[in-house]
């Protein structure tokens, strides 16, 4: 799969108004290592349709290696649509996952500059890989105190699916989340709330104990949302 060929095919699908609005709903804070990402301007539903015939061709271990390289090139170029195709293609190749992906972590995490790609990579791909035993949260732990907010969010988001499925090390995950309990960075405390709400489905008593222990420092929205989830099963019961 050639990135240049993919870009050529994506251009006619671009929506100029959407391209102009992307930084509004997915604002960036580029890192020194990376820089701002660009977008062709293809809307998500259109991109999903574009992906379907591509992904039908992904059927082997060689395709997994090819998609690792494709995704790496997408991150080097910092082009949104290429990264989405690369990450989602890797997700489709679950049967062929192996630990080769670990060598790409230090190449990809420093390039993150917004929540969309961070959550797709770390929630959609790495979280699934943790559930499947391909990697563990310790493979990301060096980014726990990373200067970029996106490296730190990456660690939290990667724990969400394992916590939801009861496949994570709840003790270790809560230990990590405790280090972010007092954060007032929006992208961090929102991720903490998300992780705790998902953990509450399998570990309600542990989450109750966590928020009671850290109530004095947790952001008010985290306390409200997690308590609502524990009490009503909903983040916002009035909606």
DRENDO-1510 file (C-alpha; in Angstrom, 1 decimal, always signed):
<recs>
REC; n; res; u; v; w
REC; 1; UNK; +0.0; +0.0; +0.0 .
REC; 2; UNK; +1.7; +3.2; -1.2 .
REC; 3; UNK; +1.0; +6.4; +0.8 .
REC; 4; UNK; +1.4; +8.6; -2.3 .
REC; 5; UNK; -1.2; +6.5; -4.2 .
REC; 6; UNK; -3.6; +6.7; -1.2 .
REC; 7; UNK; -3.2; +10.4; -1.0 .
REC; 8; UNK; -3.9; +10.8; -4.7 .
REC; 9; UNK; -7.1; +8.8; -4.3 .
REC; 10; UNK; -8.2; +10.7; -1.2 .
REC; 11; UNK; -7.9; +14.1; -2.8 .
REC; 12; UNK; -11.2; +14.0; -4.7 .
REC; 13; UNK; -13.0; +13.0; -1.5 .
REC; 14; UNK; -11.8; +16.0; +0.4 .
REC; 15; UNK; -14.4; +18.5; +1.8 .
REC; 16; UNK; -12.8; +22.0; +2.1 .
REC; 17; UNK; -15.2; +23.2; +4.8 .
REC; 18; UNK; -14.5; +20.1; +6.9 .
REC; 19; UNK; -10.8; +20.5; +6.4 .
REC; 20; UNK; -11.1; +24.1; +7.7 .
REC; 21; UNK; -13.0; +23.0; +10.7 .
REC; 22; UNK; -10.8; +20.1; +11.9 .
REC; 23; UNK; -8.6; +22.2; +14.1 .
REC; 24; UNK; -11.7; +23.5; +15.9 .
REC; 25; UNK; -13.1; +20.1; +17.0 .
REC; 26; UNK; -9.7; +18.4; +17.3 .
REC; 27; UNK; -7.3; +21.2; +18.3 .
REC; 28; UNK; -3.6; +20.5; +18.2 .
REC; 29; UNK; -0.7; +21.4; +20.5 .
REC; 30; UNK; +2.3; +20.2; +18.5 .
REC; 31; UNK; +5.4; +18.9; +20.2 .
REC; 32; UNK; +9.0; +19.9; +19.5 .
REC; 33; UNK; +9.7; +16.4; +18.2 .
REC; 34; UNK; +6.7; +16.4; +15.9 .
REC; 35; UNK; +4.9; +19.5; +14.8 .
REC; 36; UNK; +1.4; +20.2; +13.5 .
REC; 37; UNK; -0.4; +17.5; +11.5 .
REC; 38; UNK; -2.2; +18.3; +8.3 .
REC; 39; UNK; -5.4; +16.8; +6.9 .
REC; 40; UNK; -6.7; +16.1; +3.5 .
REC; 41; UNK; -10.2; +17.0; +4.8 .
REC; 42; UNK; -12.0; +13.6; +4.3 .
REC; 43; UNK; -15.0; +13.2; +6.6 .
REC; 44; UNK; -14.9; +10.1; +8.8 .
REC; 45; UNK; -17.9; +8.3; +7.2 .
REC; 46; UNK; -16.3; +8.9; +3.7 .
REC; 47; UNK; -13.0; +7.6; +5.0 .
REC; 48; UNK; -14.6; +4.5; +6.4 .
REC; 49; UNK; -16.1; +3.7; +3.0 .
REC; 50; UNK; -12.7; +4.3; +1.3 .
REC; 51; UNK; -11.1; +1.9; +3.8 .
REC; 52; UNK; -13.4; -1.0; +3.1 .
REC; 53; UNK; -11.8; -2.3; -0.2 .
REC; 54; UNK; -8.3; -1.6; +1.1 .
REC; 55; UNK; -8.9; -3.6; +4.3 .
REC; 56; UNK; -10.3; -6.6; +2.4 .
REC; 57; UNK; -6.9; -7.1; +1.0 .
REC; 58; UNK; -5.2; -7.4; +4.4 .
REC; 59; UNK; -4.9; -11.1; +5.0 .
REC; 60; UNK; -1.4; -12.0; +6.0 .
REC; 61; UNK; +1.5; -11.5; +8.4 .
REC; 62; UNK; +3.3; -9.7; +5.6 .
REC; 63; UNK; +0.3; -7.3; +5.4 .
REC; 64; UNK; +0.8; -6.6; +9.2 .
REC; 65; UNK; +4.4; -5.7; +8.6 .
REC; 66; UNK; +3.4; -3.6; +5.6 .
REC; 67; UNK; +0.8; -1.7; +7.7 .
REC; 68; UNK; +3.4; -1.1; +10.4 .
REC; 69; UNK; +5.6; +0.6; +7.8 .
REC; 70; UNK; +2.6; +2.4; +6.3 .
REC; 71; UNK; +1.6; +3.8; +9.7 .
REC; 72; UNK; +5.2; +4.8; +10.4 .
REC; 73; UNK; +5.3; +6.7; +7.2 .
REC; 74; UNK; +2.0; +8.4; +8.1 .
REC; 75; UNK; +3.4; +9.5; +11.4 .
REC; 76; UNK; +6.6; +10.8; +9.7 .
REC; 77; UNK; +4.5; +12.9; +7.3 .
REC; 78; UNK; +1.9; +13.7; +10.1 .
REC; 79; UNK; -1.1; +13.4; +7.8 .
REC; 80; UNK; -4.3; +12.6; +9.6 .
REC; 81; UNK; -6.0; +10.4; +7.0 .
REC; 82; UNK; -2.9; +8.3; +6.4 .
REC; 83; UNK; -2.5; +7.7; +10.1 .
REC; 84; UNK; -6.2; +6.7; +10.5 .
REC; 85; UNK; -5.9; +4.2; +7.7 .
REC; 86; UNK; -2.7; +2.8; +9.1 .
REC; 87; UNK; -3.9; +2.4; +12.6 .
REC; 88; UNK; -7.3; +1.0; +11.7 .
REC; 89; UNK; -5.7; -1.4; +9.2 .
REC; 90; UNK; -3.5; -2.7; +12.0 .
REC; 91; UNK; -6.5; -3.2; +14.2 .
REC; 92; UNK; -8.1; -5.3; +11.4 .
REC; 93; UNK; -5.0; -7.5; +11.4 .
REC; 94; UNK; -5.3; -8.7; +15.0 .
REC; 95; UNK; -4.7; -12.3; +14.0 .
REC; 96; UNK; -1.2; -11.4; +13.0 .
REC; 97; UNK; -0.2; -9.1; +15.8 .
REC; 98; UNK; +3.2; -9.5; +17.3 .
REC; 99; UNK; +5.7; -7.5; +19.4 .
REC; 100; UNK; +7.3; -5.9; +16.4 .
REC; 101; UNK; +4.9; -3.0; +17.1 .
REC; 102; UNK; +6.9; -2.2; +20.2 .
REC; 103; UNK; +9.8; -0.7; +18.2 .
REC; 104; UNK; +7.5; +1.9; +16.7 .
REC; 105; UNK; +6.2; +3.2; +20.1 .
REC; 106; UNK; +9.2; +5.7; +20.6 .
REC; 107; UNK; +8.7; +6.8; +17.0 .
REC; 108; UNK; +5.0; +7.4; +17.2 .
REC; 109; UNK; +4.2; +8.8; +20.7 .
REC; 110; UNK; +6.5; +11.9; +20.3 .
REC; 111; UNK; +4.6; +12.8; +17.1 .
REC; 112; UNK; +1.2; +13.0; +18.7 .
REC; 113; UNK; -0.3; +16.5; +18.8 .
REC; 114; UNK; -4.0; +16.0; +19.4 .
REC; 115; UNK; -6.6; +13.8; +21.0 .
REC; 116; UNK; -8.0; +12.2; +17.8 .
REC; 117; UNK; -4.8; +10.4; +16.8 .
REC; 118; UNK; -3.8; +9.8; +20.4 .
REC; 119; UNK; -7.0; +8.1; +21.3 .
REC; 120; UNK; -7.1; +6.1; +18.0 .
REC; 121; UNK; -3.6; +4.8; +18.4 .
REC; 122; UNK; -3.5; +4.2; +22.1 .
REC; 123; UNK; -7.2; +3.3; +22.8 .
REC; 124; UNK; -8.0; +1.6; +19.5 .
REC; 125; UNK; -4.7; -0.2; +18.9 .
REC; 126; UNK; -2.5; -0.4; +21.9 .
REC; 127; UNK; -5.5; -1.0; +24.3 .
REC; 128; UNK; -6.5; -3.9; +22.2 .
REC; 129; UNK; -3.0; -5.2; +22.1 .
REC; 130; UNK; -2.8; -5.1; +25.9 .
REC; 131; UNK; -6.0; -7.1; +26.1 .
REC; 132; UNK; -4.6; -9.7; +23.7 .
REC; 133; UNK; -1.3; -9.9; +25.6 .
REC; 134; UNK; +0.8; -8.5; +22.8 .
REC; 135; UNK; +2.1; -5.7; +25.0 .
REC; 136; UNK; +1.5; -4.3; +28.5 .
REC; 137; UNK; +1.0; -0.9; +30.0 .
REC; 138; UNK; +4.7; -1.1; +31.0 .
REC; 139; UNK; +5.6; -0.7; +27.4 .
REC; 140; UNK; +4.2; +2.8; +27.6 .
REC; 141; UNK; +5.1; +3.7; +31.1 .
REC; 142; UNK; +8.1; +5.9; +30.2 .
REC; 143; UNK; +5.6; +8.4; +28.8 .
REC; 144; UNK; +3.8; +8.7; +32.2 .
REC; 145; UNK; +5.5; +12.0; +33.0 .
REC; 146; UNK; +6.2; +13.0; +29.4 .
REC; 147; UNK; +6.5; +16.7; +28.7 .
REC; 148; UNK; +3.8; +16.6; +26.0 .
REC; 149; UNK; +0.3; +16.2; +27.3 .
REC; 150; UNK; -0.3; +13.7; +24.5 .
REC; 151; UNK; +2.3; +11.3; +25.8 .
REC; 152; UNK; +0.7; +11.3; +29.2 .
REC; 153; UNK; -2.8; +11.0; +27.8 .
REC; 154; UNK; -1.5; +8.0; +25.7 .
REC; 155; UNK; -0.7; +6.1; +28.9 .
REC; 156; UNK; -4.2; +6.7; +30.4 .
REC; 157; UNK; -6.1; +5.9; +27.2 .
REC; 158; UNK; -4.2; +2.7; +26.6 .
REC; 159; UNK; -5.6; +1.4; +29.9 .
REC; 160; UNK; -9.3; +2.1; +29.2 .
REC; 161; UNK; -10.2; -1.0; +27.1 .
REC; 162; UNK; -8.4; -3.4; +29.4 .
REC; 163; UNK; -10.1; -1.9; +32.4 .
REC; 164; UNK; -13.5; -2.1; +30.6 .
REC; 165; UNK; -13.0; -5.7; +29.8 .
REC; 166; UNK; -11.5; -6.6; +33.2 .
REC; 167; UNK; -8.3; -7.6; +31.4 .
REC; 168; UNK; -6.1; -5.0; +33.0 .
REC; 169; UNK; -4.0; -5.1; +36.2 .
REC; 170; UNK; -6.4; -3.0; +38.3 .
REC; 171; UNK; -3.8; -2.4; +41.0 .
REC; 172; UNK; -1.2; -1.1; +38.6 .
REC; 173; UNK; -3.8; +0.9; +36.6 .
REC; 174; UNK; -5.1; +2.7; +39.7 .
REC; 175; UNK; -1.5; +3.3; +40.9 .
REC; 176; UNK; -0.8; +5.1; +37.6 .
REC; 177; UNK; -4.1; +7.0; +37.6 .
REC; 178; UNK; -3.3; +8.2; +41.2 .
REC; 179; UNK; -0.3; +10.1; +39.7 .
REC; 180; UNK; -2.7; +12.1; +37.6 .
REC; 181; UNK; -5.4; +12.6; +40.3 .
REC; 182; UNK; -4.5; +16.3; +40.9 .
REC; 183; UNK; -4.1; +17.3; +37.3 .
REC; 184; UNK; -5.9; +20.3; +36.0 .
REC; 185; UNK; -5.0; +19.7; +32.4 .
REC; 186; UNK; -8.3; +19.1; +30.5 .
REC; 187; UNK; -7.0; +16.3; +28.3 .
REC; 188; UNK; -5.6; +14.5; +31.4 .
REC; 189; UNK; -8.5; +14.8; +33.9 .
REC; 190; UNK; -11.0; +14.0; +31.2 .
REC; 191; UNK; -9.0; +10.8; +30.4 .
REC; 192; UNK; -8.8; +10.0; +34.1 .
REC; 193; UNK; -12.6; +10.3; +34.3 .
REC; 194; UNK; -13.0; +8.1; +31.3 .
REC; 195; UNK; -10.7; +5.4; +32.6 .
REC; 196; UNK; -12.4; +5.3; +36.0 .
REC; 197; UNK; -15.9; +5.2; +34.5 .
REC; 198; UNK; -14.9; +2.2; +32.4 .
REC; 199; UNK; -13.1; +0.5; +35.3 .
REC; 200; UNK; -16.3; +0.9; +37.4 .
REC; 201; UNK; -18.1; -1.6; +35.3 .
REC; 202; UNK; -15.8; -4.5; +36.5 .
REC; 203; UNK; -14.3; -3.0; +39.6 .
REC; 204; UNK; -16.9; -0.7; +41.3 .
REC; 205; UNK; -15.6; -1.2; +44.8 .
REC; 206; UNK; -12.1; -0.4; +43.8 .
REC; 207; UNK; -13.2; +2.7; +41.9 .
REC; 208; UNK; -15.3; +3.9; +44.9 .
REC; 209; UNK; -12.3; +3.5; +47.2 .
REC; 210; UNK; -10.1; +5.4; +44.7 .
REC; 211; UNK; -12.3; +8.4; +44.4 .
REC; 212; UNK; -12.9; +8.5; +48.2 .
REC; 213; UNK; -9.1; +8.4; +48.7 .
REC; 214; UNK; -8.4; +11.1; +46.2 .
REC; 215; UNK; -11.5; +13.2; +46.5 .
REC; 216; UNK; -9.6; +16.2; +47.9 .
REC; 217; UNK; -7.5; +16.6; +44.7 .
REC; 218; UNK; -9.6; +15.1; +41.9 .
REC; 219; UNK; -11.1; +17.6; +39.5 .
REC; 220; UNK; -14.7; +18.3; +40.3 .
REC; 221; UNK; -15.9; +16.9; +37.0 .
REC; 222; UNK; -14.1; +13.7; +37.6 .
REC; 223; UNK; -15.8; +13.2; +40.9 .
REC; 224; UNK; -19.2; +14.1; +39.5 .
REC; 225; UNK; -19.0; +11.9; +36.4 .
REC; 226; UNK; -17.5; +8.8; +38.2 .
REC; 227; UNK; -19.9; +9.0; +41.0 .
REC; 228; UNK; -22.8; +9.4; +38.6 .
REC; 229; UNK; -21.5; +6.3; +36.7 .
REC; 230; UNK; -21.3; +4.3; +39.9 .
REC; 231; UNK; -24.7; +5.4; +41.2 .
REC; 232; UNK; -26.8; +5.4; +38.0 .
REC; 233; UNK; -24.7; +3.7; +35.3 .
REC; 234; UNK; -24.5; +7.0; +33.4 .
REC; 235; UNK; -22.0; +9.8; +33.1 .
REC; 236; UNK; -24.7; +12.4; +33.0 .
REC; 237; UNK; -28.0; +10.9; +34.2 .
REC; 238; UNK; -30.0; +14.0; +33.3 .
REC; 239; UNK; -29.2; +13.8; +29.6 .
</recs>
